Amino acid sequence: MTPRLQIPAAVTALKTLADRTIRLTVDLGRELNPEQSAAVFALLHLEGWMLFQPTPIDENTVDVPDVVPDFKGEKTPAQRLRGTLYRVWETTDRKITFEQFYREQMEKIIEHYKGKLE
């Protein structure tokens, strides 16, 4: 299990996306030591829960869950498909952007089901 990470950070940008989710940009507040850097890189492409407050978190006084909740059912089928296609794109040579790959794959799926209507 990936350990919890507590480091100084600032929310520096927000962007609403077409699927009604929000992209949050977080900048780390200072240079990280090697262990903190490794912990941050271990989080890349993981889905998890974020607890943010302007002061250091004292786990003795804050209700921080020890168990990672199950995300099943919280994403729409379209969000799950997009996420899966992203993971497939990661395994390619990435000669095209993910957005191009996504549109091509969606077109193939659409054409497949349109063919069933004939």
C-alpha positions in Angstrom: 0.0 0.0 0.0 1.3 3.5 -0.8 1.9 5.5 2.4 0.2 8.7 3.2 2.0 11.8 2.1 1.9 15.1 4.1 3.8 17.9 2.5 3.3 21.7 2.2 1.3 22.5 -1.0 -0.8 25.2 -2.6 -3.8 24.9 -4.9 -2.7 27.2 -7.8 -5.3 26.5 -10.5 -8.7 25.0 -11.1 -10.2 24.0 -14.5 -13.7 22.6 -15.1 -13.7 19.7 -17.7 -16.3 18.7 -20.2 -17.3 15.6 -18.1 -18.1 17.9 -15.2 -15.0 17.0 -13.2 -12.5 19.5 -12.0 -8.8 19.5 -12.7 -6.9 20.8 -9.7 -3.3 22.0 -10.0 -1.3 21.7 -6.8 2.2 23.1 -6.4 4.4 21.8 -3.7 5.5 24.5 -1.2 9.2 23.7 -1.0 11.9 21.5 -2.3 11.4 17.9 -1.4 13.9 15.5 0.1 14.5 12.3 -1.8 12.0 10.2 0.2 9.3 12.8 -0.4 10.1 13.0 -4.1 9.9 9.2 -4.4 6.5 9.2 -2.6 5.2 11.9 -4.9 6.3 10.0 -8.0 4.7 6.8 -6.6 1.3 8.6 -6.7 1.4 9.3 -10.5 -1.7 7.9 -12.1 -3.1 6.6 -8.8 -6.6 7.4 -7.8 -7.1 8.2 -4.1 -8.6 10.6 -1.6 -7.2 14.0 -0.9 -7.4 15.8 2.5 -6.4 19.4 2.3 -6.2 22.0 5.1 -4.1 25.1 5.6 -2.2 23.7 8.6 -0.3 20.4 9.2 -2.7 17.5 9.8 -2.7 15.9 13.2 -4.0 12.4 12.7 -4.9 12.2 16.4 -7.5 15.0 16.1 -8.7 14.6 12.4 -10.8 11.7 11.2 -8.5 10.3 8.6 -9.6 6.9 7.3 -7.2 4.0 7.4 -9.0 2.1 4.7 -9.1 3.2 1.1 -12.7 3.5 0.0 -14.0 1.6 -3.0 -14.5 4.0 -5.9 -16.7 1.5 -7.8 -20.0 3.2 -8.9 -18.7 6.8 -8.4 -17.6 7.2 -12.0 -19.9 7.3 -15.0 -19.4 4.5 -17.6 -18.0 7.2 -20.0 -15.4 8.3 -17.4 -14.4 4.7 -16.9 -14.1 4.1 -20.6 -12.0 7.2 -21.0 -9.7 6.2 -18.1 -9.3 2.7 -19.6 -8.4 4.1 -23.0 -5.9 6.4 -21.3 -4.2 3.4 -19.8 -4.2 1.6 -23.2 -2.7 4.8 -24.8 0.1 4.7 -22.1 1.2 1.3 -23.5 1.6 2.7 -27.0 4.5 4.5 -28.6 2.6 7.7 -28.1 3.2 9.1 -31.6 -0.2 10.9 -31.2 -1.6 12.8 -28.3 -4.1 11.0 -26.0 -6.9 13.3 -27.3 -6.2 12.1 -30.9 -6.0 8.5 -29.7 -9.2 8.9 -27.7 -11.1 10.3 -30.6 -9.9 7.6 -33.0 -10.9 4.8 -30.6 -14.3 6.4 -29.9 -14.9 6.6 -33.7 -14.0 2.8 -34.0 -16.5 2.0 -31.2 -19.2 4.1 -32.8 -18.7 2.6 -36.2 -18.7 -0.9 -34.7 -22.2 -0.3 -33.2 -23.5 1.6 -36.2 -22.6 -1.5 -38.2 -24.9 -3.5 -36.0 -27.8 -1.3 -37.1 -27.6 -2.1 -40.8 
